[in-house]
Amino acid sequence: MFDKKNIIKAFAKVNIGLNVLDRRGDGYHNIETIFAPINLYDTFQFFDSDEISIETNWKHLPVDEHNLCYKATKILKEKYAPDKGVHINVTKKIPIGAGLGGGSSDAACVLNELNKMWKLELPDDELFKTALSLGSDVPYFLKGGVAYALGRGEELTYLDLQLPYYVIIVYPNLCISTKWAYEKYQEKEAGKLFGYDKFLQLAINEPDIFREKFTNDFEKIVFTRYAGLISIKNVLYEKGALFASLSGTGSALFGFYLHEKTALRAYDTFSSRFQTFISYPDFN
Protein backbone atom coordinates (compact mmCIF):
# COMPACT_ATOMS: atom_id res chain seq x y z
CA MET A 1 0.00 0.00 0.00
CA PHE A 2 1.23 3.50 -0.80
CA ASP A 3 1.87 5.84 2.11
CA LYS A 4 -1.14 8.06 2.65
CA LYS A 5 1.23 11.01 2.69
CA ASN A 6 2.26 10.22 -0.88
CA ILE A 7 0.01 12.73 -2.60
CA ILE A 8 0.46 13.25 -6.34
CA LYS A 9 -0.52 16.50 -8.05
CA ALA A 10 -2.14 16.67 -11.49
CA PHE A 11 -1.74 20.24 -12.75
CA ALA A 12 -4.13 22.18 -15.00
CA LYS A 13 -3.09 24.15 -18.08
CA VAL A 14 -4.14 27.19 -20.04
CA ASN A 15 -3.98 27.62 -23.80
CA ILE A 16 -2.04 30.63 -25.02
CA GLY A 17 -3.59 31.06 -28.43
CA LEU A 18 -5.72 28.42 -30.13
CA ASN A 19 -5.52 28.46 -33.91
CA VAL A 20 -7.74 25.90 -35.69
CA LEU A 21 -6.08 24.96 -38.97
CA ASP A 22 -8.36 22.43 -40.71
CA ARG A 23 -10.51 19.35 -40.25
CA ARG A 24 -8.72 16.05 -40.48
CA GLY A 25 -9.89 12.90 -42.23
CA ASP A 26 -10.43 11.22 -38.85
CA GLY A 27 -12.93 13.91 -37.80
CA TYR A 28 -10.57 15.75 -35.49
CA HIS A 29 -9.10 19.18 -36.22
CA ASN A 30 -5.50 20.19 -36.62
CA ILE A 31 -4.66 22.98 -34.23
CA GLU A 32 -1.81 25.21 -33.15
CA THR A 33 -1.54 26.24 -29.51
CA ILE A 34 0.72 26.74 -26.53
CA PHE A 35 0.02 24.64 -23.44
CA ALA A 36 1.23 26.29 -20.24
CA PRO A 37 0.86 24.76 -16.76
CA ILE A 38 -0.74 26.65 -13.91
CA ASN A 39 -0.57 26.05 -10.18
CA LEU A 40 -4.08 24.63 -9.94
CA TYR A 41 -4.24 20.89 -9.47
CA ASP A 42 -6.18 17.81 -8.48
CA THR A 43 -4.55 15.49 -5.96
CA PHE A 44 -4.27 11.71 -6.07
CA GLN A 45 -3.53 8.87 -3.70
CA PHE A 46 -3.04 5.32 -4.95
CA PHE A 47 -3.59 2.20 -2.84
CA ASP A 48 -3.16 -1.50 -3.57
CA SER A 49 -6.45 -3.28 -4.19
CA ASP A 50 -7.85 -6.42 -5.77
CA GLU A 51 -9.99 -4.43 -8.18
CA ILE A 52 -10.32 -1.00 -9.79
CA SER A 53 -12.15 1.57 -7.68
CA ILE A 54 -12.21 5.35 -7.54
CA GLU A 55 -13.51 7.71 -4.91
CA THR A 56 -13.70 11.47 -5.19
CA ASN A 57 -14.84 14.53 -3.29
CA TRP A 58 -17.00 15.64 -6.22
CA LYS A 59 -20.33 13.81 -6.11
CA HIS A 60 -21.25 14.47 -9.75
CA LEU A 61 -18.06 12.92 -11.15
CA PRO A 62 -18.62 9.39 -12.49
CA VAL A 63 -16.33 6.72 -11.04
CA ASP A 64 -16.95 4.01 -13.64
CA GLU A 65 -16.10 3.54 -17.33
CA HIS A 66 -17.22 7.13 -17.99
CA ASN A 67 -14.27 8.40 -15.97
CA LEU A 68 -10.97 8.90 -17.83
CA CYS A 69 -8.97 7.74 -14.81
CA TYR A 70 -10.96 4.51 -14.74
CA LYS A 71 -10.45 4.07 -18.49
CA ALA A 72 -6.70 4.66 -18.17
CA THR A 73 -6.47 2.14 -15.33
CA LYS A 74 -8.52 -0.45 -17.18
CA ILE A 75 -6.35 -0.19 -20.31
CA LEU A 76 -3.15 -0.76 -18.35
CA LYS A 77 -4.66 -3.60 -16.35
CA GLU A 78 -6.06 -5.45 -19.37
CA LYS A 79 -2.93 -5.05 -21.51
CA TYR A 80 -0.13 -5.36 -19.00
CA ALA A 81 -1.24 -6.28 -15.46
CA PRO A 82 -4.34 -8.50 -15.38
CA ASP A 83 -3.60 -9.56 -11.80
CA LYS A 84 -3.38 -5.98 -10.51
CA GLY A 85 -5.93 -3.60 -9.03
CA VAL A 86 -5.87 -0.16 -7.45
CA HIS A 87 -7.99 2.13 -5.33
CA ILE A 88 -7.63 5.75 -6.41
CA ASN A 89 -8.61 8.67 -4.22
CA VAL A 90 -9.08 11.87 -6.23
CA THR A 91 -9.57 15.30 -4.70
CA LYS A 92 -10.86 17.57 -7.45
CA LYS A 93 -9.98 21.25 -7.51
CA ILE A 94 -9.78 21.83 -11.26
CA PRO A 95 -13.26 22.81 -12.50
CA ILE A 96 -14.90 20.53 -15.05
CA GLY A 97 -15.79 21.84 -18.51
CA ALA A 98 -13.47 24.80 -18.04
CA GLY A 99 -10.91 24.28 -20.81
CA LEU A 100 -8.20 23.74 -18.20
CA GLY A 101 -7.51 20.08 -19.01
CA GLY A 102 -8.48 18.65 -15.65
CA GLY A 103 -9.74 15.30 -16.91
CA SER A 104 -6.79 14.87 -19.25
CA SER A 105 -4.26 15.78 -16.57
CA ASP A 106 -5.88 13.30 -14.20
CA ALA A 107 -5.70 10.50 -16.80
CA ALA A 108 -2.02 11.22 -17.48
CA CYS A 109 -1.32 11.19 -13.75
CA VAL A 110 -2.87 7.72 -13.49
CA LEU A 111 -0.81 6.41 -16.42
CA ASN A 112 2.43 7.72 -14.99
CA GLU A 113 1.82 6.53 -11.45
CA LEU A 114 0.49 3.07 -12.28
CA ASN A 115 3.45 2.54 -14.59
CA LYS A 116 5.60 3.00 -11.45
CA MET A 117 3.31 1.34 -8.90
CA TRP A 118 2.77 -1.78 -10.99
CA LYS A 119 6.43 -1.80 -12.15
CA LEU A 120 5.34 -1.99 -15.79
CA GLU A 121 8.41 -0.13 -17.08
CA LEU A 122 6.51 0.94 -20.18
CA PRO A 123 8.59 3.07 -22.55
CA ASP A 124 7.60 6.65 -23.25
CA ASP A 125 6.21 5.87 -26.71
CA GLU A 126 3.87 3.20 -25.31
CA LEU A 127 2.55 5.52 -22.61
CA PHE A 128 2.14 8.20 -25.26
CA LYS A 129 0.01 5.95 -27.50
CA THR A 130 -2.15 4.97 -24.55
CA ALA A 131 -2.54 8.61 -23.52
CA LEU A 132 -3.56 9.66 -27.04
CA SER A 133 -6.23 6.95 -27.13
CA LEU A 134 -7.81 8.64 -24.10
CA GLY A 135 -7.79 12.22 -25.41
CA SER A 136 -5.98 14.67 -27.65
CA ASP A 137 -4.23 16.61 -24.90
CA VAL A 138 -3.58 13.72 -22.50
CA PRO A 139 -0.07 13.14 -23.95
CA TYR A 140 0.94 16.69 -23.02
CA PHE A 141 0.25 16.05 -19.34
CA LEU A 142 2.56 13.03 -19.22
CA LYS A 143 5.41 15.51 -19.01
CA GLY A 144 3.97 18.97 -18.45
CA GLY A 145 5.88 22.22 -18.81
CA VAL A 146 5.33 24.80 -21.53
CA ALA A 147 4.81 23.15 -24.91
CA TYR A 148 4.06 24.17 -28.49
CA ALA A 149 1.39 21.82 -29.84
CA LEU A 150 0.32 20.89 -33.36
CA GLY A 151 -1.79 18.10 -34.87
CA ARG A 152 -4.64 17.21 -32.53
CA GLY A 153 -2.51 18.67 -29.77
CA GLU A 154 -0.23 15.64 -29.54
CA GLU A 155 2.66 16.91 -31.69
CA LEU A 156 4.57 18.52 -28.87
CA THR A 157 7.68 20.64 -28.70
CA TYR A 158 8.58 21.46 -25.12
CA LEU A 159 9.99 24.95 -24.64
CA ASP A 160 12.71 25.70 -22.13
CA LEU A 161 11.02 28.63 -20.45
CA GLN A 162 8.70 29.56 -17.61
CA LEU A 163 6.10 32.29 -17.72
CA PRO A 164 7.09 35.18 -15.43
CA TYR A 165 3.47 36.13 -14.73
CA TYR A 166 0.89 35.89 -12.01
CA VAL A 167 -2.06 34.17 -13.68
CA ILE A 168 -5.62 34.87 -12.57
CA ILE A 169 -8.04 32.14 -13.65
CA VAL A 170 -11.78 32.80 -13.51
CA TYR A 171 -14.24 29.93 -13.77
CA PRO A 172 -17.72 31.38 -14.44
CA ASN A 173 -19.60 28.41 -12.93
CA LEU A 174 -20.32 27.11 -16.41
CA CYS A 175 -19.44 23.77 -18.01
CA ILE A 176 -18.76 23.91 -21.75
CA SER A 177 -18.47 20.74 -23.81
CA THR A 178 -15.43 20.61 -26.09
CA LYS A 179 -17.46 18.45 -28.46
CA TRP A 180 -20.18 21.12 -28.64
CA ALA A 181 -17.62 23.87 -29.32
CA TYR A 182 -16.03 22.00 -32.21
CA GLU A 183 -19.44 21.12 -33.66
CA LYS A 184 -20.32 24.83 -33.63
CA TYR A 185 -17.00 25.83 -35.15
CA GLN A 186 -17.57 27.25 -38.61
CA GLU A 187 -14.98 26.02 -41.06
CA LYS A 188 -12.75 28.72 -42.43
CA GLU A 189 -10.27 28.44 -45.22
CA ALA A 190 -7.40 26.23 -44.18
CA GLY A 191 -5.57 28.22 -41.56
CA LYS A 192 -1.88 28.95 -41.61
CA LEU A 193 0.59 28.45 -38.82
CA PHE A 194 1.23 31.59 -36.81
CA GLY A 195 4.44 30.31 -35.26
CA TYR A 196 3.26 30.66 -31.69
CA ASP A 197 6.46 29.10 -30.39
CA LYS A 198 8.58 31.88 -31.87
CA PHE A 199 6.19 34.63 -30.78
CA LEU A 200 6.06 33.29 -27.23
CA GLN A 201 9.80 33.68 -26.89
CA LEU A 202 9.48 37.32 -27.97
CA ALA A 203 6.37 38.02 -25.89
CA ILE A 204 8.09 37.12 -22.63
CA ASN A 205 10.06 40.36 -22.96
CA GLU A 206 7.48 42.30 -24.99
CA PRO A 207 4.04 41.45 -23.55
CA ASP A 208 2.20 43.55 -26.16
CA ILE A 209 2.95 40.71 -28.59
CA PHE A 210 0.50 38.50 -26.68
CA ARG A 211 -2.44 40.72 -27.55
CA GLU A 212 -1.23 41.22 -31.11
CA LYS A 213 -0.45 37.62 -32.07
CA PHE A 214 -2.29 35.18 -29.82
CA THR A 215 -5.99 34.63 -30.50
CA ASN A 216 -8.43 31.88 -29.61
CA ASP A 217 -10.69 30.80 -32.49
CA PHE A 218 -13.37 29.62 -30.04
CA GLU A 219 -13.93 32.97 -28.36
CA LYS A 220 -16.41 34.11 -31.03
CA ILE A 221 -18.46 30.91 -30.66
CA VAL A 222 -18.42 30.83 -26.87
CA PHE A 223 -18.94 34.57 -26.36
CA THR A 224 -21.90 34.53 -28.76
CA ARG A 225 -23.56 31.74 -26.80
CA TYR A 226 -22.51 32.97 -23.34
CA ALA A 227 -22.37 36.74 -23.62
CA GLY A 228 -21.33 37.29 -20.02
CA LEU A 229 -17.92 35.73 -20.62
CA ILE A 230 -16.65 38.56 -22.78
CA SER A 231 -17.27 40.96 -19.91
CA ILE A 232 -14.99 38.83 -17.72
CA LYS A 233 -12.25 39.12 -20.32
CA ASN A 234 -12.76 42.87 -20.53
CA VAL A 235 -12.59 43.27 -16.76
CA LEU A 236 -9.37 41.23 -16.63
CA TYR A 237 -7.90 43.84 -18.95
CA GLU A 238 -9.43 46.71 -16.99
CA LYS A 239 -7.73 45.35 -13.88
CA GLY A 240 -4.33 45.45 -15.53
CA ALA A 241 -3.87 42.19 -17.40
CA LEU A 242 -1.11 42.21 -19.99
CA PHE A 243 -3.03 39.50 -21.83
CA ALA A 244 -6.41 37.85 -21.29
CA SER A 245 -8.06 34.98 -23.11
CA LEU A 246 -10.46 32.09 -23.04
CA SER A 247 -8.63 28.85 -22.27
CA GLY A 248 -9.24 26.06 -24.76
CA THR A 249 -12.92 25.93 -25.62
CA GLY A 250 -13.76 27.48 -22.24
CA SER A 251 -15.41 28.32 -20.02
CA ALA A 252 -12.50 29.55 -17.90
CA LEU A 253 -10.76 32.81 -18.72
CA PHE A 254 -7.35 33.89 -17.55
CA GLY A 255 -5.19 36.97 -17.37
CA PHE A 256 -1.44 37.50 -17.12
CA TYR A 257 -0.25 40.04 -14.55
CA LEU A 258 3.28 41.26 -14.03
CA HIS A 259 2.92 42.36 -10.41
CA GLU A 260 1.45 40.48 -7.46
CA LYS A 261 -0.50 43.45 -6.08
CA THR A 262 -2.25 44.02 -9.40
CA ALA A 263 -3.05 40.32 -9.67
CA LEU A 264 -4.49 40.21 -6.17
CA ARG A 265 -6.73 43.19 -6.90
CA ALA A 266 -8.03 41.37 -9.96
CA TYR A 267 -8.54 38.25 -7.85
CA ASP A 268 -10.60 40.21 -5.33
CA THR A 269 -12.74 41.62 -8.13
CA PHE A 270 -13.91 38.17 -9.24
CA SER A 271 -13.66 35.92 -6.19
CA SER A 272 -16.94 36.95 -4.61
CA ARG A 273 -18.89 35.88 -7.72
CA PHE A 274 -16.89 33.10 -9.34
CA GLN A 275 -14.40 30.38 -8.56
CA THR A 276 -11.17 32.31 -8.97
CA PHE A 277 -7.61 31.04 -8.71
CA ILE A 278 -4.17 32.63 -8.72
CA SER A 279 -1.08 30.91 -10.07
CA TYR A 280 2.28 32.34 -9.08
CA PRO A 281 5.31 32.35 -11.39
CA ASP A 282 8.04 29.75 -10.90
CA PHE A 283 5.83 27.29 -9.03
CA ASN A 284 6.90 23.66 -8.73
Summary of the structure (lengths in Angstrom):
residues: 284
radius of gyration: 18.8
end to end distance: 26.1
largest distance: 56.8
contacts: 924
relative contact order: 0.17
helix: 33%
strand: 27%
